[in-house]
Amino acid sequence: MSSEDRASGKRNKSRLATQIRISYLLLLLPNIVFLVFAFYNLYQISSRYDEMLNSVVVASEFSLDFKNDFDYETYLLLVGNVTPENSNIPGLLSDARGVVEGLKDVTDTEDNKKRLLSAEKYLNNLQGYIEKIEENLNYDDRYEANMLIWENDVQIVTALLQETINEYIYYENRQIQIAQAQNRQFYLDTVKISMAIFAFIIVAIIVVSILGPLWITRPIEEQVTREQKELRKAEFELLQAQINPHFLYNTLDAIVWSAEAGNQKQVVKMVGSLSEFFRSSLNKGKETVTVREELSHVRSYLEIQQIRYQDILSYEIAVPESLFTYGIPKITVQPVVENALYHGIKNRRGGGKITVSGYEDEDDFYIQVKDDGMGMEPERLMEVTKSLSGDGNGEGKIYGLYNVNERIRLEYGDDYGIELSSVYGHGSTVTIHLPKNSTKIVENSNILKTE
């Protein structure tokens, strides 16, 4: 063989080797591109998952601690154990606002953004309550007024704030579950595409087909397995139901007293009512419930309070069944009933009765809460009425009624809300005015948000 032939053979071998290398690269290129795409998306999913997990963990810690700490610090302030300058309340409010702001940067759902806006509003209300308490501290005769603010305003709003954060946690947990399902589907799609690519490589190069799957699928499977374990762990950590500690403690104390007195039937009744009260409070995170569900919540509350205040409280719930299927914002009637108990019945010697009734017209329906307690003097009634309409200076506010009224007006417009009538010495009547189509309005808005 001549030197020219040998040189030509070397050139042909070199060209063949180059072609093989190029073929390898061409075969591996789709796999490399796919791997880059898969790992990038897994990274994005993992990062988003971590953000959502951190947000619900922070929200859970906030929901667990804030109400107890804030109620306790407020109590210390109004009984004089701490001064406004030494109180931890400003720090608690500042930290709470920081938590809410941080959660706003994480959530993607419009519903949860609205819940966080409600949480900001509740924090603003709490700031107003504290300012009112601090103002009252300058007067020796306003201790009872401060106690009423603490019992009927601060604790209700912190409970509403806690419930709002619990709803945020519930829906964020649902988003995590959705992300988990998407992650699982992405993993299945990844496996399918990988199998197609590997099948093509098997046909072309057996060596690559043997080594490729082990090298490619192992990190993907490990990553997915790790994330699935973390998601399962998150689900257990997020299944927490926060409750109103103050109301719960008082009820449990009453149960203990009844048990010590040997009143077994009363213990069973209170435990059942307490269970039903908190079951309807959570209500699977729904913002709007039926009138039937809301009245069940009110009945459980009144059953518990009647046992606690059996010498002064009787009640009747007489709402027509034709109203039961209409929609109503959750925890609307119970604060009004609580207001009737603490501002009406408890202030009258000999006790009284709370009656919950209802009626309807062509387009709207009405729930009335009536008590035969002390009622209000005309000047006081005028102050409270102005505060409900937003025309007052804030001094006449009954914050439980004010908050319920604002929630209704915000949801359905200024044509709806609360109307108050009262006669001093004879009692008060609160009328809750709502549209019949409120359930349809909420369902349609949820559908639009989902789309």
Summary of the structure (lengths in Angstrom):
residues: 451
radius of gyration: 31.6
end to end distance: 77.0
largest distance: 127.1
contacts: 1397
relative contact order: 0.08
helix: 72%
strand: 10%
